[in-house]
């Protein structure tokens, strides 16, 4: 982990996330300059209820996967390959969750789905 960067987790003003005790804004800050290097605005509330107002976790996972694949072409190693596998697995499980939520009619809403357990 970089000692020159730190991460903050926050909520956007008037955020649905804040009302539920969640954060929807991530900033990665350069410790030396205290300036943000990256900001991720996550989806705030269900799309069906609030429209698209941020990224979904699967989009971030896919971006990380693409970056690791690119880096692994130049600097191949076991650790990169394991990270790639785990990101692929995370995406697969998210797709499984989404398929179950869609089949149960709760995708896009703040409602739980059955786990099938």
Secondary structure, DSSP 8 states (H G I E B T S, - for coil): --SSEEEEEE--TT-HHHHTT---EEEEEETTTTEEEEEEEB--S-HHHH---SB-HHHHHHHHHHHHHHHHHHS--HHHHHHHHHHHHHHHHHHHHHHHHHHTT-TTSS-------
